[in-house]
């Protein structure tokens, strides 16, 4: 009887123990996505409009990001967006990360795909462009 009770208690315990690293990996991806948008916005605040260095900086944190996941928007007072010709009028940069999915493999269950929420960071833009 004791062996049966041990087996019944051990199965859920082992599933929990083996699932813990996957949940930690999901929490790491969540934190990395937030950090990637922050670092991308910092880079976009000092670099020229739509500089390739912005996405490169974000990929240093999350190398598996695709161009579809990253959106960079520049705003100026009284207008919805900025152009390269009016770059000095851009006052705010907004970097967003959306559509990222993380796969979680739980023991004895099929793999789950978890969609992370959208992450957005806005920062004031520097007046002079830096060579990035």
N, C-alpha and C positions, 0 to 999 in steps of 0.2 A: 504494500500500500504506500509506503514511504517513497519508493522509486517512482510510482505513478504520480504522486503529488509533486515530486521534484521535477519530473518531466513536464507536467502541466504548468508549473511556475517558471521553468527555465525557458520555454519557447518564447513567451512575450518579453521576458527579460533580455534574451539574446537579440531579438528583433530590435528592441530599444537600443541596446548597446551598439549594434551594427548600423543603425540608422543615425546615430548621433554624429558621426563624421560628415554625412551627407547634409544634415541640417546646418552644421558648422560651415560647410562649403557654400550653402545658400546664403547664410548670413554674411560670409566674406564677400560674395558677389554683390550683395545689397550695399555693403559699405564701399566696395570698390567703385560701384556705379556712381554713388554720391560723390566720392572723392574725384572721380574722373571728370564730372561736370564742373566741380570747383576748380580743378587745375586747368581745364579747358577754358573756362571763363577768365581766369587770371592771365592766361596766355593771350586770349583774344582781346583783353583790355589794353594790351601794349603793342600787339602786332598789327600789321595792315589788315584790311578787310579780307576775310576768307583765306587767310594764310594757311598753308599746308601744315605749318608747325603746330597749329591748334589741335588738329586731329592726331598728329604724331604724338603730342604730349598726352592726349587722352589714351592712346593705345599703349603708352608706357605703363599705365596702370591696368588696363584691360586689353591685352593684345588681340583678343578675338572679336573686338567691335568691328562692325561693318559700317560703311559710309551711310547706309540707310538708317542706322541707329542714332546718328549724330546730326543735330540741327543747330546751326549758328545763325542768330538773327541780330541785326543792328537796328537801333531805333534812334530817332531824333525828335525833338519837340515839334509837334504839329504835323508829323508825317509818320507813316507806318513803317517805312524801311529806308535804308541809306543805299546810295550807289557809290561806286568807286570814285566818281567825279566829285561827289560831295562828302568825301570821307571825313573831313575835319568837322562836319556838322553832326556826326554820329556821337551821341552822348551815352548810350547804354548798349551793352552787349549782353545777349542772353544765349546761353549754351544749354541745350536740352539733349537728353539721352532717353530714347523711348524704343519700345518694341524688342527689348532684349529678353531672351528666354534662357533659363538655366535648367538643365536636366538633373533630376534627383533620382538616384537608383536606390530604392529601398529593398531590403532583403525579403524574399518570398512575395514580392509584389512587382507588377510591371513598372517600368521607368515612368516617372512623372515629369512633365514639362511645366515649369512654373514661370509665368510671365512676371517680370519685375515691373513695378509701376514706373511712370515717367519721372525722371529727375531733371530739375531745371535750376540753374544758377544765373543770376543777373548781377552784373557789376558795372559801375561807371567806367566809361572808356577814357583812356588817356588822350590828351589833345594831340600830341605828336606821335606819329607812328615810329615804331622801333624796327630795326632790321632783324627779323627773326630767323 
